[in-house]
Amino acid sequence: MWFFKFYSSLGHAAYICDRMQVHNHIDHLPPIENAVITIGTFDGVHKGHQQIIRQLKEEAKKIQGETVIITFHPHPRSIVPGREPVSILTTPNEKIALLENMGIDHLVIIPFNLEFSQQSATAFIEHFLVEKFHPHTVIIGYDHRFGKGREGDYHLMEKLGKKFGFLVKEIPEQVLNDITVSSTRIRKALNEGEIETANNYLGHTYSFEGEVVDGKKIGRTIGYPTANIKVYELEKLIPANGVYAVEVRCNSESNLHKGMMSIGTRPTIGGTPRTIEVHLFDFTKNIYHSTIRVFVKYFLRKEVKFAGLEEMKLQLYRDQLQACSFLQKDLSNT
C-alpha cells in the first residue's frame, strides 16, 4: 500500500495504518507497552536500516514490548546551520508506507526545527525520551550524536539510562557502516543514473510521486504521448537525466502499467527547464491532473540531442523494445 493518505501536514496527532500508528504530536501519545525505541532519519529505509529494524523487533519480542521509531522531518541537515542540505530518498508518505510494511508498531515523526535542535543532550533524554515515551530499551549506535552541538553520545545515554530506568543497547558497528555506505552510495548512484545499484542497496524499487500536468504535447505527434509529471516534494531526489524503464501506478490503483521515462531538458526541441515525462505502453486513459507513482527499474540511455523528430522517433522505438525486454525479464524472475 503506497499511497494510503496524503501526508500534507504535521498537524494531526496520530492516525493508524493497517497496523502501525503514526504520531506527529508528542503531547498526544497513547500508552506504549514496554517501548523499544530507536532514533534516526531512516531516509530510504534501505537494507542497512532494515537490519536495525530486525534488531528492534527482536528486542521487543523478548519482552512483549512495542517497537517505536522516532524520525524527523524535514531532514536535520536541512535545518542545522553549518551542515550541507541533502535531497531526500523518501518523503514522509513513503517512509510511513515502507515502515508499516515492515511491521513497526509506532512511527513518531518529529517536526524538526532549530528550537528542537538546540536542546541539550540531557534535556533530550530527560524531557523528550523519558517523559514522552517511558522507554524500556533504547537502541542506538556507538557513534550516535544528539543534542545541542551534538554533545550527547552513547555513553551519556547509557549513564542516564541507569538513572531513569531504561536499557541501552548498541547497534553493531558493521550495521552502522552499512548505513553510511548505503545512504551515500544510493544518492551517488541515483545522481549518476545507476538505478539498479540504487535499488540493490535500497532493497526495494526507488520511486517518486507527482501530478500529471499539461505539457507541449509534442510526443503525441510522433506516436509517443507522454505524461508530464510535477513532483510533489521538491526535496525528493530525482535520478540523473536519461531514459529509464519504469512501472507506474495511477491514482493508487493496484495494478502497475509498464512504460519508459525521460528526465531531462529536451535538447532536440530547443531545450527546456528539466522535465519528467512518462510514456505508458498500451495505455489510452486520460490521466491529466491524476496522481501517479513512478517505480524506476532500469536505466536505458543518456539524454541526447537528435537531428530531428524522425530520428528521435526511431530511437524511442528502440527504447521501447529495450524497456519491454527488461520489464519482461522481471516477470520471468518472479
Rosetta blueprint (number, residue, H / E / L):
1 M L
2 W L
3 F L
4 F L
5 K L
6 F L
7 Y L
8 S L
9 S L
10 L L
11 G L
12 H L
13 A L
14 A E
15 Y E
16 I E
17 C L
18 D L
19 R L
20 M L
21 Q E
22 V E
23 H E
24 N L
25 H L
26 I H
27 D H
28 H H
29 L L
30 P L
31 P L
32 I L
33 E L
34 N L
35 A E
36 V E
37 I E
38 T E
39 I E
40 G L
41 T L
42 F L
43 D L
44 G L
45 V L
46 H L
47 K H
48 G H
49 H H
50 Q H
51 Q H
52 I H
53 I H
54 R H
55 Q H
56 L H
57 K H
58 E H
59 E H
60 A H
61 K H
62 K H
63 I L
64 Q L
65 G L
66 E E
67 T E
68 V E
69 I E
70 I E
71 T E
72 F E
73 H E
74 P L
75 H L
76 P H
77 R H
78 S H
79 I L
80 V L
81 P L
82 G L
83 R L
84 E L
85 P L
86 V L
87 S L
88 I E
89 L L
90 T L
91 T L
92 P H
93 N H
94 E H
95 K H
96 I H
97 A H
98 L H
99 L H
100 E H
101 N H
102 M L
103 G L
104 I L
105 D L
106 H E
107 L E
108 V E
109 I E
110 I E
111 P E
112 F L
113 N L
114 L H
115 E H
116 F H
117 S H
118 Q L
119 Q L
120 S L
121 A H
122 T H
123 A H
124 F H
125 I H
126 E H
127 H H
128 F H
129 L H
130 V H
131 E H
132 K H
133 F H
134 H L
135 P E
136 H E
137 T E
138 V E
139 I E
140 I E
141 G E
142 Y L
143 D L
144 H L
145 R L
146 F E
147 G L
148 K H
149 G H
150 R H
151 E L
152 G E
153 D L
154 Y H
155 H H
156 L H
157 M H
158 E H
159 K H
160 L H
161 G H
162 K H
163 K H
164 F H
165 G L
166 F L
167 L E
168 V E
169 K E
170 E E
171 I E
172 P L
173 E H
174 Q H
175 V H
176 L H
177 N H
178 D H
179 I H
180 T H
181 V H
182 S H
183 S H
184 T H
185 R H
186 I H
187 R H
188 K H
189 A H
190 L H
191 N H
192 E L
193 G L
194 E L
195 I H
196 E H
197 T H
198 A H
199 N H
200 N H
201 Y H
202 L H
203 G L
204 H L
205 T L
206 Y L
207 S E
208 F E
209 E E
210 G E
211 E E
212 V E
213 V E
214 D L
215 G L
216 K L
217 K L
218 I L
219 G H
220 R H
221 T H
222 I H
223 G L
224 Y L
225 P L
226 T L
227 A E
228 N E
229 I E
230 K E
231 V E
232 Y L
233 E L
234 L L
235 E L
236 K E
237 L L
238 I L
239 P L
240 A L
241 N L
242 G E
243 V E
244 Y E
245 A E
246 V E
247 E E
248 V E
249 R E
250 C E
251 N L
252 S L
253 E L
254 S L
255 N L
256 L L
257 H E
258 K E
259 G E
260 M E
261 M E
262 S E
263 I E
264 G E
265 T L
266 R L
267 P H
268 T H
269 I H
270 G L
271 G L
272 T L
273 P L
274 R L
275 T E
276 I E
277 E E
278 V E
279 H E
280 L E
281 F L
282 D L
283 F L
284 T L
285 K L
286 N L
287 I L
288 Y L
289 H L
290 S L
291 T E
292 I E
293 R E
294 V E
295 F E
296 V E
297 K E
298 Y E
299 F E
300 L E
301 R E
302 K L
303 E L
304 V L
305 K L
306 F L
307 A L
308 G L
309 L H
310 E H
311 E H
312 M H
313 K H
314 L H
315 Q H
316 L H
317 Y H
318 R H
319 D H
320 Q H
321 L H
322 Q H
323 A H
324 C H
325 S H
326 F H
327 L H
328 Q H
329 K H
330 D H
331 L H
332 S H
333 N L
334 T L
